[in-house]
């Protein structure tokens, strides 16, 4: 065990290590989004009676970047090889169902979530789509838990710390997704739109780990790097809570209110460590840094 930990210190676990298939599944989302985008440019988005191919663009691209981000951090999770394999292939299968249901049903003129006027098979596909989303949530909770273990923290401590914040934000997004489904649509109150909270939360998987990844390459002290990761994680989470509260009140995220201003300031604050680290890296002499 001691030799294994020493080897991990010399040869740190790399991002995307062993996650080729999840990475490729994420890339597939962008390919499908591109195909849908070409269709929309040629023929427009709406497809009678209730489909909208433009919605498939955003869904496929969002799920794609989510899978790519998950593939990047999966090697740091601290999960055993077998558990990680079960998570990987289960998630790939569920993601493929999501891709093709969202895309095909919209091309057929049907809402994949709330199908009306379709066949009994279409209603069953819609039900499976809801179950698929719930399974994605439950599996991700199982995936998130090991990141809070001591085993994960020993691999690349700064990145794992960042992922812990990102996981908290991701759970907020999943809760927003459940809210969206129960609400049977993205709109709530007079002008509230749940999709903003749902989307912004998932982007924490890129925003917070990026600060840690840059921190590994900076010449700042360990204490300073940790402080910047904490700053980003806390600021980003506060931003989500502010826009979530604004949405719960039925108000648009971009309408003027104390909550929207606090939300905007929180997200801007989360950007500051990124700018500081980029400046620090550009000013320091070229040195060997952790790769991957």
Order of alpha helices (4+ residues) and beta strands (2+ residues): alpha-alpha-beta-beta-alpha-alpha-alpha-alpha-alpha-beta-beta-alpha-alpha-alpha-alpha
